[in-house]
Amino acid sequence: MESEFIALDKAGEEAEWLRNFLKDIPYWPKPVAPIPVVDLSGIEAEDRYKKVVDEIRETSEKYWGFFQLINHEVRPSVLEGMIGGTHKFH
C-alpha cells in the first residue's frame, strides 16, 4: 500500500513538472495562407494588362499556381460546366 502512495506521489510530481514545462512553450497556431485574389477588371487597358500578367506570374510562383480570379466575365453556366466536368473524374 505504501508503494502505491509513493508511485502516486511521483506521478503527481511528474504531471506538475510536465504542466510547468508546457506552460513555457510558446504556442503559435499554424497560419493558413489565404487564397490570393487576382482582379481582372480593366484588363483591356495595356498598362493594366501588363500589371495583371505580372500579378498572375508572381502569384503562381509564390502559391504554386493557386489563386482566385475575379471580374473575369466568364458566364456562370460555363463555370458550372467546368465544375461538372471535374466531378466526372471523381
Order of alpha helices (4+ residues) and beta strands (2+ residues): alpha-beta-alpha-beta-alpha
